[in-house]
């Protein structure tokens, strides 16, 4: 095995962890929530590690550019669906995140069709991911306490929604700016 495939292997592991998270959360709720939180954190840390390795050592591959966001989006959607199904999070945050991901997916398809490039994450996208993991972790560990405080729930979810939708807008602005200057989609 070549070392450059380590980030891709970590992405595949994250995909598997998404299903493990769902199984533990659904089948062993509420006793399994702590284990689901551990799986969630391991997935988040593996995302950080695979990104660092890919950039630091130049182990960026086209497969990795596809696997990494698939693994991220899968874990994000699975965790939100689980939390919404147990009424720990309000359904509107799931809807907002799904709209965000649909918009990002459409944007990625347009970028690929126009420039044959696979877009890479920018700092605002990474900031959203960090906030997402922090908020979901809080709700995994303290969800029954936080959900009793409607204001705290709203503020945390609204911050996540605002940063997510803001990232979509910034990605589209970046794309349009690069299109106007004749640069590729990632510059």
GILINDA-V32188 format. One record per helix or strand of 2 or more residues. SS is the DSSP state (~ for helix, > for strand). FROM is the first residue (numbers start at 1). TO is the last residue. If there is no record, write none. Layout:
# GILINDA-V32188
ss = (SS:SS)
from = (FROM:FROM)
to = (TO:TO)
This chain:
# GILINDA-V32188
ss = (~:~:~:~:~:~)
from = (3:33:62:91:123:150)
to = (27:57:85:115:146:181)
